[in-house]
């Protein structure tokens, strides 16, 4: 096993169009940040597994099937009769920016208990990945904390994506506390420029430097949307532009796919994150930016990961 991730598996409902009263017609896609992240890794040949929880409803069954079809191990996925599979609704404001609404009071993903985890998957893996949607509510928060501690004690590489979704937090100060806790656990972090601003009130380069020097992180990727990604570890830093000349259709899951693609490349190098030089990191980030960029030209998260050959072809074109 290469990578095991813990967290939400859900249905993303994306807005196709709106009627005269502003109500959306929506298309359903499989999603959830950890699942999107693993989908990229799996597409490129990694062996992966998800630790999570869905309902035994129709959506839960569909999502389980989607993971299996994608090649993601599902023996760590709990299917429960007493909770409903989490749903996320993505609409767009007048500026075209995404707005999220969640059917999650509670959703199955927040009800995952530590004693339901198949810890053998963590034992088998090289990398343990988590985000912060599993930190918003109990019992999933305690489950995540215990799973991270278990993985760290076992010497696994810890990767982390803050993935801030403000509507899911009752208190944004609590959100800051939990997001920073996550940073303090991680070896490798993928964080957005907006999340850096939210947490520290800093710009991209200053934020990356702060995270490295103060929180114990070894490698930081700060994604900047259309401006690409800034990377930094103790020996190198730089910026890679985003993919140009593409027809963006849906950005849902692009950050997750960037993260999964970057971790896949890290595994190929087999070098400690803090020891990668600038050329190696630039290669990692170029691959991840290309993969994520291509994913935005199609709908959905899990279903939008490009083929490996498509990514390489586009990189050669660049």
N, C-alpha and C positions, 0 to 999 in steps of 0.2 A: 504494500500500500504506500502510495506517495503522499497523498494529502487527505486529511479528514477535516471537515468543517462542521461547526455547530451553529444552528440558527434556523431562521424562518424559511419555510417553503410555502408559497402562497400563489394565489391567482391575481395577476395584474389585469385590471380592466382599463384599456386605453381608449381614449376618445377618438372616434372616427370622424364624426361631424356632429353638429347641433341643429335642433329644429328651431322654428321661429320663436319659441319661448325660451331658448337657451339650454334645453335639456339634451344631454349627449346620447348618441348611439355609440355603444361601446363594443370592443372586441376583447375577448378573454385570451390571455397568454400565461403560460407557466412562468413563475418568477420567484423572487426572494433572493436577496443579495448573495448569501452563501451558495445557493443553488446555481445562480448565474456564474459565480466565481469558479465553482467546480466544473461547470459545463465547458468553460474555456479550457481548463486543464485537461479534461477528459478528451475533448476534441483533438487536442494535440498529442495525445498518447499516454497521459498520466493515469495511474490507477487511483481512484478517488472514492470517498464515501461521505454521506451526510448523516449527521446526528440531528434529528428534529422530530416534530410531531405534527400530524394532520388528523382531521376527522375521518370517520368511516363513511362520510357523505360522498356524493358523486365527484366533487372537486378533489377530495383527498385521494380517491381511487385514481382519478385521471393524473394527478401529480405524481403518484407513485409509479404509474406506468411510464410517464414522461422521463423520470429519472432512470428507470430501467432501460428504456429505449436509448437514452443518451449514454449509457454505460456507467452510470454512477451507482455504486453499491448502495442498496436500500435496507440492508439488514439492521441498520441503526435508526431507521425511521419508524417511529411509534404511530400506530393508527388507533385512535380512541373513539369510543361511542358517545362520550359525554361532552364533547366540545366540537365546534364547527371549524372547518378549515378557514384560515385567515384569508381575507380578501382585501385588495388594495385597488383603489379607483384613482386613475391618473387623468386629470382634466387640465385644460390650458386656459390661462387668463388672457386678457386682451392684448398682452405683450408677447404671447406665445410661450410664456414660462410655465413649467409644470406645477400643478398643485396636487397634493396627495390627500386622499380621504381613506380611512381604514375601517373595515368591519372587523373589530378586534377587541371586544369588551365582554369576555376575553376572546381571543382567538386561540386555536390549538397550539400555535407556536409558543405562546406565553405560559402554557401549562405543562411544559416539559420538566419532569423531576429528575434529579441526579440518579436515583436508583433505577430509572428507566434507560439509562445510557448503556450502550454496549461498549465498555471500556477497552475491549480487545481491539477495537478499530483504532483507538488512539495508540495502543501498544504497538500495533503493526505499522503505523504511519511514520513518515519522516517529518511531516509538517502538520501542525494544528492551526486551524484558521477560525477566527470568530469576528463578529461585528457587534453593534450595540443595540440592535432591535431586540435582542434577547436579554438586554439589561434594563429594559423599561419597566418590567413588571415581574412580580414573584408568581410562581416559583422559578421561572426561567432565569432570573438574575442570579440567584444562589447556585443554580445548576451550572451556569456559565462560569461563575467564579471558581467553583470546585473543579470543573473540567479543565480550566486553564491551569490551575495549580497542579492537577494531576499530570498534564502534558509537560509542564515546566520541570516537574520533579523527574519525569522520565527522559528529560534531555531533548525534547522535540524542538524544532525551529517553530517559533510562534509568529504568525502573521495576523495582521489586524486591519480592519477598515472601519473607522468611526461611523460612516454612513448615517449622518444626522438626519432624522425626520422629525422636525419640531412638533407636528401635530400629535405624535405618539407620546410626548412627554407632558406630564401634568405640571412640571416645574422645570424651567430651563436652567436654573442653577444646579438642580439635581442632574440634569443632562450633562452639564459641564463636568461635574464631579465624576460621573460614570465614564464619560468619554476619556477623561484624563487617566482614570484608573486603567482603562484598556490600553492606553499608550504606554503606561508604566510596565505592562506585562510583555510587550511585544519586542521582537527582534527586527521585524520588517513591517513598515506601516505604509499604507496607501491612504492618503488624506486629501481632501479637496481644498482649494484656496479659500472657499467660503467657510469651511470648517476650521481652518487655521485662524481666520479672522474672528470667528465666533468664540473660539477657545482662548486666544491669546491677544487679539487685537493687533496682530502683526501681519506684515506682508509675507509673500511666499518664501523668499530666501531667508529672511529673519526668523520666520516661523520654523522652517526646516532646521535651521541652526539651533534654535531653542530646544526643539524636540530631541535632537541628537545629544546636546550637551547636558540637558537637565532631566530627561526621562528614561534614559537607559536604552533607547532605540539605536540599532546599528545601521539601518538604512531607511531613508524616507523618500517616498515618491509623493510629490504634491501635484495633483492634477489641476489644470487650469482651463478646462473646457476647450474653447477654440484656440487657446494659446498653448496647448500641448501639456507638457509635464516637466517640472523641475525635479531633479534628483540630487541626493546628497548622502554621502557616508563619510567616515572619518578621513578618507584619502582622496575623494573626488567629488565634484559637483558639476552640474550643467543643466541645460535646457534643451528639450527636443520638441520641435513644433508638432502640432496636430496634423492629421491627414487633410490635405487640401483637395479641392476640386471633386467633392463628392456631394451627392444629393441626399441630405439628411432627411430621414423619414421618421425615426423614433429613437430618442436617446436613452430610453429605459434600459437599464442594465449595462450601459457602456462603461461606467466606472468599475463595475464588478468584473466585467470581461477584461478590462485593462489589468486589474489586479491579478486575476487568474492567469492571464497571458504572461505577466511579468514574473510571477512565481514559477511558471513552467520554465521560462528561460533561466531563472536562477538555479533551478534543479539541473538543467543541462550543463551549466558551468561547474556545479559541484564545489563552489568556493564559498567560504564564509561571507555573509553579506557585507561585513565591514572591510573585507579585503579586496573586493572587486575594484578594478581600476576604471578610469574614465571611459576608455574604449569599450570595455565590457558592459558597463552600465548604460552607455549610449546605445549599444546593441540591444540590451534588454528593453529599454524604454522605447526605442524605435519600433521594435516588434510589438510591444504592448499598445502603443499609440495607433499603429496600423491596424491591429486586430480590433481594437475598440472602435476606431473610426469606421471600418468596414461594417461593424455590427449595427451602426446607426443608419445604414442604408436599407435596413429591413426591420420588420416589426418584432417586438417582444424582447425577452432577455435570453433565456435558455435557447430558444429557437433561432437566435440571431447570430450566434458565434460563427465566424467564417471558417472555411476549410484552411488547413495549414498551408497548402499549396497556393491558395488565393492570397494569403498574407505575404508569403515569400515573393510572389509575382508582383504584388503591389510595392513591396520594399525595393525590388530591383528597378521598378518604374520611377521610384522616387529619386 
